Amino acid sequence: MTIRDVLTALVLLTVIVIANTFIWLNGAAMNPYAVLIIVPMAATMLLLPIRLAWFVMVVGMLGQLLQLQAPLPSADQINNHYRAMVYGQVFAALLLAITLHLLRVFIVRQQQAIRGQHQRQHRDEQLVTIGTAAAQFSHEVATPIQTIQFMLEDVRQRYPNDEDLQRAEQQIRRIHNLLLDWRQVAEDVRTNRILELQVNDLVQQVRDALLIVRPDIRVMWRDDEQPGHVIRADRTLIPAILSLLHNAADAAPGDSKIEVRTEVHEQVWRMTIRKQGLGGELRSIRGGMGAGATLSYETFERFGGVVSWRTEQGNTVTELCMPTEVIHG
């Protein structure tokens, strides 16, 4: 509630009080202009916050009911007509207030839905942009990597038993495979391709990727075999999961271990990351943990996933839940 709302409410209350006083002094409900009091009352439901609007509406309806205390005509028939007019005006004001209230709720929900749709569209556009840029980057990097591979092959013919050369070839092959995977991820994002990722294969790919990119992380894996369960998503899901593991490792104190447990229960795949100590992940992932973490959150959200954080016995627990489907045959 702002100062502007309070001033608007005071102005409308003043108008309603003056109008009721004028009508009281000029025939009360028998005055044909008594119905015009509904106009400022209706304006309250359009201009003020809901609670303040209802307060002004109640004051206006009480003012209408006070017209019953005005001197009444002596004839019973006119008396009943007089009361019916007052009650009719109050009923009309109440009906109008309820109608406008429901209309405001509907409009607010529609606006929220439109904003959510715009945000999703903006995220999709960002992902398409990232995917296009990644595809271009992969294409540009592929050429020097192939050149390095050809050069290493020539050198290996001259020094076939050189161990350092063999290790260099292994690293180049890893980079080449990661580049191919990155191309696939970029293409999936660009074309909005949705895949059925086997849960067991997904966990194994995450484990292999984590071993390659972060061999320094000490991870204790506890996996439940769940054949036949799939997650409908694209390949960006794996980098998003790796981002959660990176955050857990970076926030863990010293060389402490990270325990990762995966399971499927009631068609929900759950990954629980438990680390020692309290890290920064207890804060909202939207609250400034970097672009990578934010994109990871958006990736989970796009495919119906939910990320939560909690503390248990001095440990920080990150939990990712993703819906699964069962594939028969």
N, C-alpha and C positions, 0 to 999 in steps of 0.2 A: 504494500500500500504506500503510495507516494503522497507528497504534499498536494500535488495536482488533484489526486483522487479525493482527498479530504476537502479541498476547496470546492470541487465540483459537487460533492455530496452536500456541503453547506448551502450552496446556491440552490440546488434542487429542493432541499428541505425548506428553505425560505420561501420558494415559489409555492410549494405544496401548502405550507402553513397559511400564507397570505390568501391563496385561492380558497382554502377551506373557510377561513375567516370571512372572506367576502361573500361566499355562498351562504354561510350561516346567517349573515346579516341581511340577506336578500332572498328569503324564501326557503333556505336550506335545500333539501332534496327536491322540492317543488321547482326550484330554479332550473330551467332547461339547459343552462350552461354547466351544471354540476358534473356532467359526464366528462368535461374537458380536463378535470383533474387527472384523468388517466394518462394524459399526454406526458406530463413531467414524470409520472410514475413509470411509464414505459421507457422513458429516456434513461432512467437509473439502471435498468437491466441491460442497456446497451453501452453505457459509458463507464460504469463503476465496476470494481471487483465484485465477485459473486456475493460474498458475505455482506459487504457494505451496501450493495444494491438491495439485498433482501431487508436489511435494516430500514432503509428509506422506504421501501414498499410497505413494510408493516406499519411504519409511522403514517403513511398516506392512507392505508386502509382503516387504521384507528381513527383518523380524522374524518373519514367518511361515516364510520359508525357513530361518531359523536353527533352527527346530524340528527340522529334519533332523539337527542335530548332537546332539540329545538322545539319551540311551541308548535303543537300539532293542530290541524283543523278539528273542529268538534264532531263532524260527521264521521261515523264509523267507516263508511265506504271510502271516503277520502283518506282517512287514517290508515287503512290497510294498503291503499295504493301508495301512500307516502312511504310506509315501511318497505314495501316491495321494491320501490325505486332505490332505496338505500341499499338493501340487500343485493339487488341486481348489480348496482355499481361496484360493490365490494366483490361480488362473485366475478364480475368481468375483469376487475383489476387482478384478482388472484389467478384467474385463468390466463390472462395475458402474461403475468409474471412467470408462471410455470412454463408456458409455451416459449417465451424468450429465453428462459433458463436452459431448457432442453435444446433450443436452437444454438445457443452459445456453446454448450458442451459438444454438440455435433460439429460445429465449425472448428472448435479447438482441436478435436480429434482429427478432423480432416486436414487441418494445417500441420499437425504433428506427422500424420502419415505422408503428406507431401514433402515435408522437410526430410523425413527418413528416406523417402524415395530419391530425393535429390542427393542426399549424402551417399546412398548406395551407388547412384549413377556416377557421382564424382569419384568414389573409390574405384569403380570399375574403369573409369577413364584413366585414373592414375595407374592402375595395374596394366592396362593396355599400353600406356606410354612406357612403363618400365619394361614390359615384355618386348616391345619394339626396340627399345634402346639395348636391351640385353641381347637380342638377336643380332643387331648390328655389331655390338661389341664382340660377340662370339665369332662372327664371320671375320672380323678384323684380326682377332687373336689367332684364329686357326692357321693362317698363312705362316707367321713366324714359328709356330710350334711345329708345323710340318717341315719347315726348313731346318729347324734344330734336329728333328728326327733323322732327316736325310744326312745331315752332317755327322751325327752320332753313328749312323750305320757305316759311313765311310771310315770313321776313326776306328770303329770296332773291327773292321776287316784288317786294319794294321796292328791293332792291339786287342786280340780276341780274349785275352785272359785278364785284362785290367779290371780289378774289382771296383775302383772308383767310377769307371766308365759304365759298368753294369748298374751300379746304384743310380747314376745319372739317367740311364735309360728307364729304369723303373719309375723314377719321379716324373719323367716326361710322359710316360704312359699313363700315370695317374692323372696328370694334368689334362692329357688328351681325353681320358674317360670322363673326368669332371666337366670338361668343356662340352662333350656330347650330351651329358645329362643336363647341363645348363641350357643347351640349345632346345632340348625337349621341354624343359620348364618354360622357357621363353615362348616357344610355339604354343604350348597349352594355354598360357595366359593370353596370348594375342588372339587365339581362335576360340577362347572360352570353352576348351575341351574338358569334359568331365569324365574321369576314369573310375573304374571299380578297383580300388586298391585292396588287395588281400591284407588282412591285419597282420598275419605272421610275416609276410614279405615286407610290409611297411616297417615293422619293428626291426627286422634284419637290416634293411637299407639304412635306417637311422643309426643303428649300431655301427655299421661299416663306415658310413660317412663321418660319424663322430670320431671314430678311430683314426681316420685319415686327416681330418682338419684339426682335431684337438687331441693328439695322443697324450698330452699332459694331464688330461682329466682322469681321475680315478673314479670309475663308475662300477657299481655293483648292480647288475641287471637281474631282475626277478620276473621272468616272463611265463605267462600261462599260455600253452598252445591252444589256439582257437581256430581250427581249420573251418573253412566255409563262411567266415564272417568277412565282409568287405565294407569299406568306407568309400562313399561317393565323393570324390574331390579331384583336384588336379595335382600336378607334381609340386606345386608351391607348398603343399602341406608338409613335405619333408624339411625344406629350409625353415619353415615356421616352427616345427618341433625342435629342430636344432638350435634355433634362437632361444627357446625356453631353456634348453640344456646349457647353452653358453651363459645365459644370465645367471643360472643357478651356480655354475662353476665359478664365474667371476665374483659372485657375492659370497661364496663359501670361504671361511677363514682358513688361511694357510693351505696345507695339503690335505685337507679333510676329504673324506670320501662322499660321493653322492650316490644315494640309493634310488634306483628307478624301477618301479613295479608297473607292469602292464597287465590288464585283464579285461575280459568282456563279461558284462553282467546285464541281463535283460536288454540285450541289443544296444548296449552302450559301451563303447571302448573307453577305458579309463587309464590314463598314464599318470602315476603319482611320482613326483620328484621330491625326494626328501634330502635335505642337507643340514649340516650342523650349523648352529648359530643363526642369528637374525640378520637377514640381508635386505637389500633395497626392494625386493620383489613384493614386499607387503604393501607397497604403495600401488596405486592404480597404474596399470600399464599405459593408460592414456595420459598420465600426469607427468610425463617428461622423462621416460626411460629410453628415448631415442627413436629414430625413424624405423630401425629394424624391428624393435619390439612392437611398435604400433602397427606396422604392416603384418607382423605375425598375428596380432590380435584380430585384425581385420580378416585375415585368411581363415582363422578358426570360425569367426562369426559368419562368414559367407557360407560355410558348409555346416552350419548348425552346431558348432562347437562352443564350449564354455570353458573359460579359464578362471580358476579361483585360487586364493592364497589363504593360508592359515598357519598358526603356530601350534606345535605339539611337543611338549616336554623340552622346550628350548630349541627345537628344530623348526626350520621353515619348510613348509610343505606346499608345493605347487601342484595343482591337479588340473589335468586337461581331460574333458569328456567330449567324445564325438559319437554321433549316432551311427549305428552299423545296420547292415542288412545281411540276411542269411541267404547264401546262394546254394541251391540244391543241385546235386548232380555235377 
